[in-house]
Amino acid sequence: MRVLTNINSLNQLLENCRVSNKSIGFVPTMGALHEGHLSLVKLAHKDCDIVVCSIFINPTQFNDSNDLENYPITIEEDIKLLEEQSCDILFLPNVTEMYPQGLNTKQYQLNGIDKVLEGRKRPGHFDGVCTIVHRLFSIVKPNTAYFGEKDFQQVAVIRQMVNSLSLTVQIKTGETIREKDGLAKSSRNTLLSVSQRQKATYVYASLQKIKSLYGKVDCTQLKEMIKDDFNQVQDMQLDYVEIVNPHSLRPLKGKGIKEEAVALMAVFLGKVRLIDNLSLND
């Protein structure tokens, strides 16, 4: 695996791949890799000739400085994991390489899907996400880019950005990879204490409860039930729970029996914030 830290070196290497008509699959990450990330690398290998992974902790998508400071960094372990998956290229830039003119973000036309859920709770978050993903796409120029379904809204935002800018990259998703007890794999899981890790299983259990009752209970009432449940759990705070149309992210009302739906949730366990989602139709 080639490990490159500057854009010029990466461009030279990838240009040779393009001249040889090799397809490029791209997995952008912020490191602290786990099975979820590695499953995307595997998907890229199935589709493409060359697999590029990037590790860059993007400061502009953190609206909480403590969250940025505490984000886990495991570069040596990440490199070993990528080598085991036969990743071809790791792009490992620093902040100056990615933001040569300072930490300035752009704004994108996203039909409002960036203003709800995570966007409402974390102002400016998706400006940072789109700015860095757009820059990475312009550098790597992949045929296909891969993202995890755990970050459901992020994938929807990136798809909208790609459509609005008429970018040629294809966006593919990999299913959420979970622990045996249902907790979605996440880099932030490593920040949980033993007792918090035990309580974290309540997130997926709550999503399953929503799925079991969807179509039988009014959506508004169902969300109130989940809020009441979380109020009974010590050291756990529900940031939001919502039931939405998976395409428009429009909140659903009534029992919603005839409509596609996904439940999304964000939860604080102490200072650690976890997100998860679950389709309610399959």
ZICOR-V808218 format. One record per backbone hydrogen bond with DSSP energy under -0.5 kcal/mol. NH is the residue of the N-H (numbers start at 1). CO is the residue of the C=O. Records with the same first field share a line. If there is no record, write none. Layout:
NH=CO, CO
//
This chain:
2=88
4=2, 90
10=6
11=7
12=8
13=9
14=10
15=11
16=12
17=13
18=14
19=15
20=16
21=18
22=17
25=23, 50
26=144
27=52
28=26
29=54
37=34
38=34
39=35
40=36, 37
41=37
42=38
43=39
44=40
45=41
46=42
47=43
48=44
49=23
50=23
52=25, 50
53=89
54=27
55=91
56=29
58=56
59=57
61=58
62=59
63=61
68=64
69=65
70=66
71=67, 68
78=74
79=75
80=76
81=77
82=78
83=79
84=80
85=81
86=83
87=82
88=51
89=51
90=2
91=53, 89
92=4, 90
98=94
99=95
102=99
104=102
110=108
113=110
115=112
119=116
121=117
122=118
125=122
128=124
129=125
130=126
131=127
132=128
133=129
134=130
135=131
136=132
137=133
138=134
139=135
140=136
141=137
143=24
144=24
145=170
146=26
147=172
149=174
151=148
152=150
155=151
156=152
157=153
158=154
159=155
160=156
161=157
162=158
163=159
164=160
165=161
166=162, 163
167=162
170=143
172=145, 170
174=147
179=183
182=179
185=177
189=186
190=187
191=188
192=189
197=193
198=194
199=195
200=196
201=197, 198
202=199
203=200
204=200
205=201
206=202
207=203
208=204
209=205
210=206
211=207
212=208
213=209
214=210
215=217, 255
216=213
217=213
219=254
222=218
223=219
224=220
225=221
226=222
227=223
228=224
229=225
230=226
231=227
232=228, 229
233=230
234=232
236=233
237=268
239=237, 266
240=266
242=264
244=242, 262
245=250
249=245
252=243
256=253
259=256
262=244
263=278
264=242
265=276
266=240
267=274
268=237
269=267, 272
270=235, 268
272=269
274=267, 272
276=265
278=263
280=261
//
